[in-house]
Amino acid sequence: MSKSPFTKAQLLPQEETLEILKQKGELFIGIPKETSFQERRVCLTPDAVSALTANGHRVMVESGAGNGANFKDKNYSDAGAEVTKDTTKVFSCPILLKVEPPSIDEIKLINPQTILISALQLKTQNKDYFKTLAEKRITAFAFEFIKDEDGAYPAVRSLSEIAGTASVLIASELLSNVNGGNGLMMGNINGVPPTEIVILGAGTVGEFAARSAIGLGANIKVFDNSITKLRCLQSNLNQTIYTSTMQPKNVLKALKRCDVAIGAVRGNNRSPIVVTQSMVDNMKPGAVVIDVSIDMGGCFETSEVTTHDHPTFEYNGVTHYCVPNIPARYSRTASVSISNIFTPYLLEIGENGGIENTLRFDKGLRHGLYFYHGILTNKSVADWFGLDFSDANLLIF
């Protein structure tokens, strides 16, 4: 008789683990007023608040939180939110939603074990920020890390769509006489040569800039070193356009003739400088440069960070627009866009009876997690600041 590969204990019948019925949870969400410089967006619109309160959740909004995006306190109270002027009260909610990451002083107002959903903006943080979060045993999500079912980053994509479309609209404003431009119009007027636009980078920003420029009747040239991205761009636009890899000779030739140059090139840490100072020197007087990648250092050598109050500067007759937070210029559209991403996640967390259950089943949301009960779970953050981290999958299951 051959020996069994199983022990006697392994052959004994085991108890069956049945699925436990998920209890629907009631969420209590706080939306504080944004205090970061020139931040006018808000995480949830009154419509989103209405959807949450209709599902039995509580929402507390700090008075004036929606003013920047033209949502009044009354709109929120009519939607079922509790509106308060007490900042401490809002920060004491078990779930906090913010557009910008909270400051160190704001984190001190947060209760231990709170769930925080906001941007992380890794490049602007320091070690103290993460130590303070760890001390409070906070569970934190960065919305720029959250993935959807297709493996894309919905928040980053939405804001890139706005930035791409906005870059062309801003350029058309800067070309008009009212703003001291060359007096050129983007529209394709019969008998008038169209405006020439160069787009560097064929990602989401580049695609939406191209879409808007074509819609206004401009001539576009798109440069990117990824043939796949250029192919996808042409396919998405459903028309043949001028595309090229970023060979300095071709880029220089295009820049000499263009009226507008839009920089949308990203790097891993810093955006690569694609356009040198001597290339900008060769551009036409009155040409416009919109450097959308300025938040990553910029891809034009002549770029310097500007603000919404003073958005442009001139270098050698070329107007430069280098505002890092372009979507905040269209705060209402950006707020609706962010709100559309947050609301389904919040409803899902409520349906699953809390964050723990949701994290078990939603891989995309788990990708956005960077702190779990005060334990750092994101490798990029750990590598950037030289901190220890634990794999979220080991902590949750």
PyMOL commands that set and color helices and strands:
alter all, ss='L'
color gray80, all
select helices_A, chain A and resi 8-11+46-54+67-69+73-78+87-91+104-109+122-124+127-135+154-175+177-179+204-215+227-237+248-257+277-281+292-296+326-351+355-361+363-368+379-385+392-396
alter helices_A, ss='H'
color red, helices_A
select strands_A, chain A and resi 28-31+58-62+82-84+95-97+115-118+139-142+196-200+219-223+242-244+260-263+288-291+312-315+318-321+369-372+375-376
alter strands_A, ss='S'
color yellow, strands_A
deselect
rebuild
show_as cartoon
